Amino acid sequence: MPGAGITAEPPAAAAPPPPREPGLAGRYLAGAIFLAPALVLLTVWMVYPAIYTIVRSFYGQSGFGHFVGFDNYKQLFVPFSISQNLLLKSIRNNIIWVAVVPALVTALGLIFAVLTERVRWSVAFKTAVFLPMAISAFATGVTWRIMYQQDPTQGAVNALGRSVVDAVHSPGVLPSAFPSTPKLVSKGGGLVLKTPLHAGGVALLGVTGIAPADVPTSAAQAVDPKPQPGSIVGVVWRDFKPGGGVPGKIEKQELGLPGVTVDLRSSDGKVVGKTTSDANGSFVFKNVGAGTFQSEIGSQTFRKPWGGVSWLGPKLITPSLLIAYIWIWAGFAMVVIGAGLAAMPRDVLEAARTDGATEFQVFRRVTVPLLAPVLSVVFITMIINVLKVFDLIVSLAPESTQNDASVIALAMWRTSFGGQNNFGVGSAIAVFLFVLVIPVLALNIRRFKTEAT
Amino acid sequence: MTAVAAELPARRESVAARVARIVLKAPLNLLLMAVGLLWLVPTIGLFITSILPASIAEQSGWWKIFSKPSIATWSNYDALLHDSGLLSALKTTAYIAVGNTVAVVVIGAMAGYALAWLEFPGRDWVLVGVIGLLVVPLQMALIPMFSLYDKLHIFDTVLSIILFHVAFGLPFAVFLLRNFFVGIPKDILESARIDGASEFWIFLRLMLPLGLPAIASLAIFQFLWTWNDLIVALTFGQNTQPITVWIFGQLREFGTSIDVIAPASFISLVVPLAVFFAFQRYFVQGLLAGSVK
């Protein structure tokens, strides 16, 4: 203890001034000197600006010469005023934020705090979840923007989504292919050969528009199919070679396309045969019998791979932001609630367990009620934090969706400093934000007064 | 004999119990591992993106590195560390963060001491005022200070940004330190006073050393808060750019500037992460003091 050394040391050795009777004036003076720097800063940078902002909110854009009463506040709530789009959206979004984030963060923090108590590596877990608290909200925005990229080859969230979706619903062999001649027409997602077929006929199904990298590796040189009596034969091939080639004709260097599903339909449209092409693209329908048929490359061949969810688009930007924000703050809730949990009387929990309560009952009937004060502190802190969110939106939401993602704090900044430079409306938004935190302010003061008495 | 006989089944049981425990806890362990990983992946992703060459980062995800580790390169960092803009932004960030931290600690500790141990009329009112200021959103001060800084010709200076941060850091600082100082045993102070020590001596030689744990928490909070700030610097700085504002300037071309944005973002979070790991205990303490008390 550093204090022990200091008290043991006779103060005379440090040569303090001779003992004096500190008069009232002297004591006040010391207090004034110690407080002065803080009071000056708080007055000039917080109290004066707060008053200024309140007054300023009743004046128009051009300055104090132009009194407008409550007009700036009307912009916040009355539809069809100049900036209503941004402000109403911001208020709506803020309501979503306040409704979702504090509850989810508190719940996640509680769950994590309770569960980590049961594993031996809780320190590692807590560190991992708490880590985002040290990182700036701004850098977190950049981090999650990388995660949220729409193209599943770029964004990790959609990459995960694609691996799930494609496992259920595998994409086709030739997602980008289209017919090489007008004889093939698209119908219901597949490609139908217009030429009617009979037993002994040949179906040439040429497609193009396939990037070399997308050609199946097992593909072999396509060959002209030899007609077989009683059967319909054909080939699916990439009707393109370096330099182009002649459409509809199988040439050297043109590869057959393996693994393509080919359907055979009778004249009434029923599917009477189904087969898959070989390595050189050839296929055969044996003993088709009499009648007219049509062949078709099945629609599943052209099924596009999953394109990804537009996390950063106007519809989902707010949910995306909420996820990133919860990712930041869950660790805070976990640590604070964990400390509350550690301070909880263990014998109460043990007594409930010996009385035969299940773990869930102990959690619901004992742990949560005992933790209620801590939970409410976390909840209220999160409401305050959520009202201030700014950096995360600025860095995570692309410019094109920042209107859709806007919240009050962001609208205040953009109205005041983002080009409009409307200090009147900006001040009104700031005052509105301040009014929202006044209940918490009152709560803090009341709590302090009851503690002091 | 009996002791051995009694011991054997007991030991066997404990092995069985251990196996049972591990098996029973496997789902919980797996769940928590998945969650922990989920919390680490975004940051790891940012780091890996930052070491990909631009041509690859622009069109494929960072996990490509797992199938082809040879694509990793330090060239993005190399280029950035030769970029005078980024270097001066880092310097500005350090000035703001260190300047603010020192000022908040000194001024906050003085005020905290006065509110805890000096008696003067209206002390409780000052304290109530400070607590009231705790939750005032800084948006309330942006416009007035913008105008005032402009009038005083200190707009766009490191000092003006620091002073804004200090003021908004003070309510928490005063509150935290006052609460800590109040808990110091009264007789330590009384005896020093009876011995004739001046208030300044008591503050410097007793309060600051005894208050070190709380001061450390506060300093870490303030340092991280200002290092990570965007909104204040964005409002009061144009040429005075800390790293967040510098990166902000690159965001317009997110896709094509990713080879700059990702490494710069990672550089910006290396220092806070180092501080966090070095002083984790104080960080958590400050968090608890700020929210639970």
Chai-1 contact restraints between the chains, C-beta under 6 A:
chainA,res_idxA,chainB,res_idxB,connection_type,confidence,min_distance_angstrom,max_distance_angstrom,comment,restraint_id
A,P2,B,P209,contact,1.0,0.0,6.0,A-B,restraint_1
A,G3,B,L210,contact,1.0,0.0,6.0,A-B,restraint_2
A,I6,B,R205,contact,1.0,0.0,6.0,A-B,restraint_3
A,T7,B,I188,contact,1.0,0.0,6.0,A-B,restraint_4
A,P11,B,D195,contact,1.0,0.0,6.0,A-B,restraint_5
A,P11,B,A197,contact,1.0,0.0,6.0,A-B,restraint_6
A,P16,B,G196,contact,1.0,0.0,6.0,A-B,restraint_7
A,P16,B,A197,contact,1.0,0.0,6.0,A-B,restraint_8
A,P16,B,W201,contact,1.0,0.0,6.0,A-B,restraint_9
A,P17,B,S198,contact,1.0,0.0,6.0,A-B,restraint_10
A,P18,B,G196,contact,1.0,0.0,6.0,A-B,restraint_11
A,P19,B,G196,contact,1.0,0.0,6.0,A-B,restraint_12
A,R27,B,E119,contact,1.0,0.0,6.0,A-B,restraint_13
A,Y28,B,F120,contact,1.0,0.0,6.0,A-B,restraint_14
A,A30,B,L118,contact,1.0,0.0,6.0,A-B,restraint_15
A,A30,B,E199,contact,1.0,0.0,6.0,A-B,restraint_16
A,G31,B,A114,contact,1.0,0.0,6.0,A-B,restraint_17
A,G31,B,L118,contact,1.0,0.0,6.0,A-B,restraint_18
A,G31,B,F120,contact,1.0,0.0,6.0,A-B,restraint_19
A,F34,B,M110,contact,1.0,0.0,6.0,A-B,restraint_20
A,F34,B,Y113,contact,1.0,0.0,6.0,A-B,restraint_21
A,F34,B,A114,contact,1.0,0.0,6.0,A-B,restraint_22
A,L35,B,A111,contact,1.0,0.0,6.0,A-B,restraint_23
A,L35,B,A114,contact,1.0,0.0,6.0,A-B,restraint_24
A,P37,B,I107,contact,1.0,0.0,6.0,A-B,restraint_25
A,A38,B,I107,contact,1.0,0.0,6.0,A-B,restraint_26
A,A38,B,A111,contact,1.0,0.0,6.0,A-B,restraint_27
A,A38,B,L170,contact,1.0,0.0,6.0,A-B,restraint_28
A,L41,B,V166,contact,1.0,0.0,6.0,A-B,restraint_29
A,L41,B,A167,contact,1.0,0.0,6.0,A-B,restraint_30
A,L41,B,L170,contact,1.0,0.0,6.0,A-B,restraint_31
A,L42,B,L170,contact,1.0,0.0,6.0,A-B,restraint_32
A,W45,B,A167,contact,1.0,0.0,6.0,A-B,restraint_33
A,M46,B,L133,contact,1.0,0.0,6.0,A-B,restraint_34
A,M46,B,A167,contact,1.0,0.0,6.0,A-B,restraint_35
A,P49,B,A141,contact,1.0,0.0,6.0,A-B,restraint_36
A,P49,B,P144,contact,1.0,0.0,6.0,A-B,restraint_37
A,P49,B,M145,contact,1.0,0.0,6.0,A-B,restraint_38
A,A50,B,M140,contact,1.0,0.0,6.0,A-B,restraint_39
A,Y52,B,P144,contact,1.0,0.0,6.0,A-B,restraint_40
A,T53,B,M140,contact,1.0,0.0,6.0,A-B,restraint_41
A,T53,B,I143,contact,1.0,0.0,6.0,A-B,restraint_42
A,T53,B,P144,contact,1.0,0.0,6.0,A-B,restraint_43
A,V119,B,N29,contact,1.0,0.0,6.0,A-B,restraint_44
A,V119,B,L32,contact,1.0,0.0,6.0,A-B,restraint_45
A,F125,B,L32,contact,1.0,0.0,6.0,A-B,restraint_46
A,F125,B,G36,contact,1.0,0.0,6.0,A-B,restraint_47
A,A128,B,G36,contact,1.0,0.0,6.0,A-B,restraint_48
A,A128,B,W39,contact,1.0,0.0,6.0,A-B,restraint_49
A,A128,B,L40,contact,1.0,0.0,6.0,A-B,restraint_50
A,V129,B,W39,contact,1.0,0.0,6.0,A-B,restraint_51
A,A134,B,P272,contact,1.0,0.0,6.0,A-B,restraint_52
A,A134,B,L273,contact,1.0,0.0,6.0,A-B,restraint_53
A,A134,B,F276,contact,1.0,0.0,6.0,A-B,restraint_54
A,I135,B,L269,contact,1.0,0.0,6.0,A-B,restraint_55
A,S136,B,N228,contact,1.0,0.0,6.0,A-B,restraint_56
A,F138,B,L230,contact,1.0,0.0,6.0,A-B,restraint_57
A,F138,B,T244,contact,1.0,0.0,6.0,A-B,restraint_58
A,A139,B,S265,contact,1.0,0.0,6.0,A-B,restraint_59
A,A139,B,S268,contact,1.0,0.0,6.0,A-B,restraint_60
A,A139,B,L269,contact,1.0,0.0,6.0,A-B,restraint_61
A,V142,B,I261,contact,1.0,0.0,6.0,A-B,restraint_62
A,V142,B,S265,contact,1.0,0.0,6.0,A-B,restraint_63
A,T143,B,P42,contact,1.0,0.0,6.0,A-B,restraint_64
A,T143,B,L46,contact,1.0,0.0,6.0,A-B,restraint_65
A,I146,B,G45,contact,1.0,0.0,6.0,A-B,restraint_66
A,I146,B,T49,contact,1.0,0.0,6.0,A-B,restraint_67
A,M147,B,P42,contact,1.0,0.0,6.0,A-B,restraint_68
A,T153,B,S60,contact,1.0,0.0,6.0,A-B,restraint_69
A,Q154,B,G61,contact,1.0,0.0,6.0,A-B,restraint_70
A,A156,B,G45,contact,1.0,0.0,6.0,A-B,restraint_71
A,A156,B,G61,contact,1.0,0.0,6.0,A-B,restraint_72
A,A159,B,G61,contact,1.0,0.0,6.0,A-B,restraint_73
A,V335,B,V284,contact,1.0,0.0,6.0,A-B,restraint_74
A,V336,B,S291,contact,1.0,0.0,6.0,A-B,restraint_75
A,A339,B,L288,contact,1.0,0.0,6.0,A-B,restraint_76
A,V377,B,S291,contact,1.0,0.0,6.0,A-B,restraint_77
A,T381,B,S291,contact,1.0,0.0,6.0,A-B,restraint_78
A,I384,B,V135,contact,1.0,0.0,6.0,A-B,restraint_79
A,K388,B,P137,contact,1.0,0.0,6.0,A-B,restraint_80
A,F390,B,I231,contact,1.0,0.0,6.0,A-B,restraint_81
A,D391,B,L230,contact,1.0,0.0,6.0,A-B,restraint_82
A,A409,B,Q139,contact,1.0,0.0,6.0,A-B,restraint_83
A,M412,B,Q139,contact,1.0,0.0,6.0,A-B,restraint_84
A,S416,B,I143,contact,1.0,0.0,6.0,A-B,restraint_85
A,F417,B,T235,contact,1.0,0.0,6.0,A-B,restraint_86
A,F423,B,I143,contact,1.0,0.0,6.0,A-B,restraint_87
A,G426,B,I143,contact,1.0,0.0,6.0,A-B,restraint_88
A,S427,B,I143,contact,1.0,0.0,6.0,A-B,restraint_89
A,A430,B,Q139,contact,1.0,0.0,6.0,A-B,restraint_90
A,A430,B,M140,contact,1.0,0.0,6.0,A-B,restraint_91
A,L433,B,P137,contact,1.0,0.0,6.0,A-B,restraint_92
A,L433,B,Q139,contact,1.0,0.0,6.0,A-B,restraint_93
A,F434,B,M140,contact,1.0,0.0,6.0,A-B,restraint_94
A,V437,B,V135,contact,1.0,0.0,6.0,A-B,restraint_95
A,V440,B,V135,contact,1.0,0.0,6.0,A-B,restraint_96
A,L441,B,G132,contact,1.0,0.0,6.0,A-B,restraint_97
A,L441,B,V135,contact,1.0,0.0,6.0,A-B,restraint_98
A,N444,B,I131,contact,1.0,0.0,6.0,A-B,restraint_99
A,I445,B,V128,contact,1.0,0.0,6.0,A-B,restraint_100
A,I445,B,I131,contact,1.0,0.0,6.0,A-B,restraint_101
A,I445,B,G132,contact,1.0,0.0,6.0,A-B,restraint_102
A,F448,B,I131,contact,1.0,0.0,6.0,A-B,restraint_103
